[in-house]
Structures are given as structure tokens and as C-alpha cells.
Amino acid sequence: MDAQATQVAVGGVVAIVALVFLVIMLIPAIFYCLTLQKALNRVSPENRAMAPGLVWLLFIPLFNLVWHFIVVLNMAKSLGAEFKKRNLAVAADPGKGIGLTYCILLCCTLIPIPVVNGLIGLGALVCWIVYWVQIAGFSGKLAAPAA
């Protein structure tokens, strides 16, 4: 095999690995958006601060850095209003604190210092998972039949 054919083969392998990595990263993101959408669907329309389908705008690169703040704030407002309406004891702004922490850390991952970026990214990942679990829990409370 000559050098050019080797370059093409290596390029093909790199492209396949990148595609597999992208798919692996998209799967949790899709389930995350489904969780957010389901939670908003369980909120009565009059208590929704945003339409459930708008969470999918999180897939727009760079725009999602700002949009995530809006989603977190509106999710907290919507869930808080719904829990209040149903007389369920939950914090005033469910998920707001950890959600905003995640958003801030996510924005800070743009700092071009490799070690700092990696540590912040790890913190953002942990906050993202905690936020996701909290929203799923709140959604479950809304789905449960009234006691």
C-alpha cells in the first residue's frame, strides 16, 4: 500500500470513530431532552412557562449555551407552579440551583486551559446528571396519582 492509500484508510477510520463517538454522545442527550419534555408535558398548560417541544432547541450548537439557562429557569418556574397548584411540598424553584450550576459550568468549559477545562467539564457532567435525575424525580411526582 502506498502512502496516499494509507492516509485515506486512516482518514476513514478516524471518520468512523468520530461518528461512533457522536452517536454515543447523542443518545444520552436525546433521553435528557425526552425527560425534560415529559416533565413539562405533565405540567398543566396554564402553569407552563414554556412549550415542552422547545427543549429540543438544546441541539443547536452554541445557541444551546444560552438556551439551557432559559430551559432551566422555565422548568423551575413551571414545576414550582404546578407543585403549588397541587399542594405538593417541594422547593419553590425545583431544580433551579443545580440546573444553573450546570449551565454556568458548561459555559466555563469554553475556557481554553486544558487542565481547568477538564476539571470544570467533569463538574458540569456531574451537575448535569444530578439535574437530570432531579427533573425525572419531579416528573415522577407529577405522574403519581394523588394520595
N, C-alpha and C positions, 0 to 999 in steps of 0.2 A: 504494500500500500504506500502510495506517495504522500508527501506532507499535506497536500491540499485535501486529499480524501480523509486523512486523519483529522484535520481541522473540521471538516464537515461532520464527521462521526462524533467528535467531541461536542460540537455545537448542538447536534441532535440530542445527545444525552443530557446536556445542560438544559435544553428546552423542555425535555420530558420531566426532568427533576423539578424544574421551576413550575411546570403545570401541575404536577402532583402536589407540590407544596402549596400552591394557590388553592387547589381543591380542598386540601386538608384544612387550610385556614378559613375557607368559605363555609364549611359545614357548621362549625360552632356559631359563626356569625349569623347564619340563616336561622338556627334554632334560637339564638338570642333574640332576634327580631320577632320570631314567632311568639316567644314568651311575652315580649313587650306588647305585641299586638293583641294577644289573648287577654292580657291583663286589662288593657284599655277596652276591649270588647265587653268585658264583664262589668265595666263601669256604666251606669245608666247614661244615656246620651246627654241629659241635662247637666251631668257632673263632669263630663269630659272636657278637658282643656285643649285637646287636640284630637283629630280623627285618627283612629287606630292604624290606618294604612300609611300614614305619614312616617311611621318608624322606618319604613324601607328606604327612606332618603339617606339613611346612615351608610348606604353602599356607595354614595357619591364621594370619591376621594377629595380630600382637603375640606370640602364643604361639611363633611361629617364631623370635623373637629368642632365646629360651631354648632351644628345641628344637634350634636349629642347633649350639649348643655340645655338646649331647648326641650329635647325629649325628656331629660331627667327632671327638669323643673315642672313641665306639664304633667308628667307621670305622677310626681309627688302631689301636685295640686289636684289631679283627678282622683287619685286613690284616697287622699285625705278627705275630699268632699264626699266621696262615696261611703267611706267608713263612718263619717259623721252622720250622714243621712240614715245609715243602717244602725246607728248607735253601737258600733263595734269599737272597742277600746284599742286604739293604735295611735302611734305618734302623729302629731299634727301634719307633718310632711313626710309620709312614709318613703324611705329610701333616698331622700334628698341628700343627706350628708355624705354617705358613701358614694352615691352617684356623682356628686360634684367633685369629690376627691378623685374619683376615677377620671373624670373629664379633664381636670387640671393636670393630673399626672400624664395623661395621654398627650396633652399639648406639650408638656415638658420633655417628652421623648424626642422632640424635634431639636433639642439642644445637641449640637454636634460634638459632644465629648464622649467618646466610646464607653468608658467605664461608667460615667454618670448616666449616660443614656441607657445602658443595660440595667443598672440598678433601678432607675425610675421605671423602665419598662416592666421589670419584674413586679414592682409595687403596683403599677397600673393593671397588670394581669390579675393580681390577687384581688384588687378592688373591683375589677370587672366581674370576676366570678362571684364575689360576695354580693354585689349589687344584683346580679342575675338571680342568685338564689333567693335574695330577699323579695324581689319582684315576683318570682314564682310562688313564694310563700304567701304574699299578699293576694295574688291571683287565686290561689287555692282557698284562701279565707272567703273571697267573694263568691267562689263557686259552691262552697259548702252550704247545705241547707240551713235555714235559720233555726237556732236552738229553741 
